[in-house]
Amino acid sequence: MGERWRGMSAGAASDGDRGERRFGLALSVLLAIVLYAVIVPWVGGVDDRLTDFASARQAPSGQWWFGTDSAGRSLFVRIAAALRTSLIVAACAAAVSTIIGVLVGAVSALAGGWVDRVVMRFADTANALPHLLLGIVIVALFRGNALAVVLSIGLTHWVQVARIVRAESSSLREREYVSAAVLAGASRTHLLVRHLLPAVAPQALIAVVLLLPHAIWHESTLSFLGFGLAPHEPSLGTLLEEARTSLLLGGWWTLVFPAGLLVLTTVAVAVAGSSLRGLLAPPKPSRMPR
């Protein structure tokens, strides 16, 4: 029995070690991507007014690591600038969505009763609408505006966060220290700020990380379809849209490198988010073997 118990403990520890290794590897990849997106545009400079048509559509080489686009601009620099823009937009959108979801879920659980039912039915209705279609409607009103892209993503991805926070807050509301605070005359605002929001902060952090891949893909899709950022602004979506014409002329590198960075970034963020969720989750109680 002792050997079996030690084996179970060793298995749990090895799972934790694998989770830490995955998180460390994903975090290292993300750090390299962020450094590339920050340092390269700052060193190389990004000016869409500067063109060199004599160097247009140059294949990757020692001089042009990622090749050049149709205007002769270095794709190594432009992809870094595009990645920086996409990451900033995605991070802001994920933060907006998480803030909305946390507030809606916490207030719904704290209010309870008919308020809770109405809010959850509204969340179900919002979740039933196609996110991409609703996002296109929002950005079409302010085409080419980065703020519109952030709002279109943030206003369409808060439902899952609200449900998770509502479930966690409903559980916390039944805890003894919360009941003691209610009996002591604490207001709902006090309960929300002092007890519920700090308790769901780890869930909010995980939600921000897990929403980043969705936000990056949505920003790229909206810009690729022409509803997101302006065509002259470098983002992963606008570069992929430009690659459609170059690809027909043999410029495969104009698609491969931005698409590869898009996939690598989203996979690294997704792995980091899932690993972080496993690391922050409370350990499951082990059952003594009979």
N, C-alpha and C positions, 0 to 999 in steps of 0.2 A: 504493500500500500504506500509506503514511504517513497519507493522508487517511482511509482506511478504519479504521485503528487509532484515529485521533483521534475519528472518529465513534462507534466502539464505546465509548471512554472517556467521551465526552460523554453517551451514552445511559445508561451506568451511573450517572454523576453525577446526571443528571436524575431517575432512579428514586430515588436516595437523597434528593434534594431533595423529591420528592413524598412520600416516606415521612415525612420530617421535618415537612413541612407538615401531613400528616394527623395525625401524632402531636400536634403543637402545637395543632391545632384541637380534637381530641378531649380533650386535657388541659385546654384552656380551658373546654370545656363541662362536664367533670367538676368542675373547680374551682368553677364557678358553681353547679352542683348541690349540691356539698358545702357551700358557703357558705350557700346557701338552706336546706339541711337543718339547719345548725348555728345560724345567727343568728336565723332567724325564730321557731323555738320558744322560744329564749331570750328574745327581745324580747316576743313575743306571749303566751307562757305557754300551757301545755297542761294543763288540769284537766278530766278527764272528768266530775267531779261538778258542774261549772258548766254549766247548760243554760238556754236561752232559747227556749221553744217558740213564743213570739210571732214569732220570726225563723226558724222552721223552714222548710227547703226554699226558701230565697230564691235566685233565679237570680243569676248573676254580674252585678255592678254596680260602681259606683264605691265603694260602701261595702264590699261583699263581692266581692273580686276573683275568687275561685273559687266563689262561692256559699256556702251553708250546708248542713249535713246535717239529718237528721230531728230532731235535738235542738237545732238553732239554733246550732251551733258553726261557726266559720269554717273552711272547708275549706282556705283558703290556709295557715293555721297547722297544721291537723291533717295535711295532706299532707306538709308539711315535717317534722313530727315522725315521721310514718310512714316517710318516706324515710330519715330518720336511723336509725330502728330497723332497717329492712331493710338498709341499708348496713353497719351494725355487725355484724348477724348474718351477713350474706354474707361480710364480710371475715374474721370469726373462722372461719367454716366453710371458706373457701378456704385460710386459713392452716393449719388442722388437716389438711385433705385433702392439702395440699402437703407438710407435715412427714411425714405417714404415707407418702406416695408416695416421697419422697426417701429416707427411711430404709429402706423395703422394697427399693427398687430398688438402692440402693448396697450394702446388706448382701447381697442376692442375687447381684449381680455379683462382689462381693469373695469370697464363700464359694465360688461355683461348684459344679460337680459336682451331686450329688443334691439338695443344698439349693436350688440355683438352680432345678432342674426342679420341685421340690415347690412352691416359692414362686410360680413362674410359673403352675403349674396351679391353685393357689389363687386367683391373680389372675384367671385366665380364668373360674373358677367365679363369683367375685364380680362380674365384668363381665357375666356372662350373666344375672344376676338383674335384674329391672326396678328401676331406681333409685328411682322414685317409690313403688312398692309397698313396697320395703324401708324407705324413709324413713317411710312411714305406720306401718309396724309398730313402728319405733323410737319415734316421737313419741307413738304411742298409749299407750305405757307411762308416759309422763310428760307428759300433755297440758297445754298452756298454759305449758310451761317453755321459755324461750329456749335454755337449754343443751341440751335434748333436740333442738331444731331444728338447732343447730350440729352436734351429733354425728351426727344423721341424714344431714346433707348431707356432712359430712367423711368419714364411714365408707363412703360410697357413691360417692365421686368421686376416689379415690386411685389407681385402677388405671392410667389413662393416664399419670399423672405417674410412677408406678413403672416403667412400660415405657420411657419416655423416659430416665429417669435410669439405668436398668439398661443400656440401649444405650450411653449416653455413658460410664458407668463401666467397662463392658467394654472400650470402646476405650481409655480412659485406663490401664487395667490393663496394657496391652501397651506403654505408652510406656517409653522408656529410663530416665527418672528414677525411675519407679515400680519398674521391675525392679532398678535400682541400690539403691533403698531396701530392697527385699526381700532382696537379697544382703547388705546391711549388717546384716540382722537385725531390721528394723522389724516390729512386730506389726501385726495386721490393724486393731486399733483406731487405731494411729498412722497407717496408710495411709488409713483412713476419714476421720479428723479432719483430717489434715495435707494430704492430696492430693485425695481424691475429692470430699468435700463442698465445699471451696472451688471446685473446677473446675465443679461442677454448680450453683453458686449462681445464675448468670444464668438457667439453665433453670428453677430454682425460682422466681425472680422473675417470669418470663414465665408460669409455670403459675398463680401466685397471681392475676395480672391476668386471664388467660383463664378462670379458674374463677369469677371474680366474677359474670359474667352468669348462669351456670348456678345459682349459689348464690342470687342474687336471685330468679330465676324459681321455684326450688324452694321458697324460703321463702314467696313470695307464693302459690304453689299450695297448700302445706300449710295456710297460714292461711286461704285462701279456702275450702278444704274443711272447715275446722273442726278440723284436727288440729295446727295450729301454735300461734301465740301466742294468748293469751286474747282473746276478742272485744272487750273494752273497751280493750285496748292498741292504740294506733295503729301500724299497719304497712300496707304497700301491699296485702297480702293481705286483712287485716281490712277495710280501706276498700272494696276491691272486693266483698267479701262483703256489706257493708252497702249497696252501690250496687244490688244486685239488686232490693231492695224499692223503693228510691227511683226506680229507672229505670221501673218499672211505673206510678208516679204522675207521671211526666213530668220527673223530676229527672235529666236527661241529664248535667248537669255533675258529678254525683257519680261517674259512670263515666269520663267523658272525661278529666278532669284527672289523677286518679291513674293511669289506664291510660296516658295520654300521657307522664307522668313516668317510669313504669316502662319503657316502650319507649325513651324518649330516654336513660335512664341505661344500660340494657343495651347499646344500640347504641354509645354513646360509649365504654363500657368495652371492648366487643369491638373497636372500631376502634383504640383505644389499645393494647390487647394485641397485636393483629396487627401494628400498626406498630412496636411495641417489639420484637417478635420479629424483624422484618426489620432493624431498626437494630442489634440485638445479635448477629445471626447473622454468622459470619465470612464475609468476602467470598469469592465463588467464584473460583477461579483462572481467569484469562482465557487462552484459547488463541490463539496467534499465527496469524493467517490465512496460508494458504499463498500 
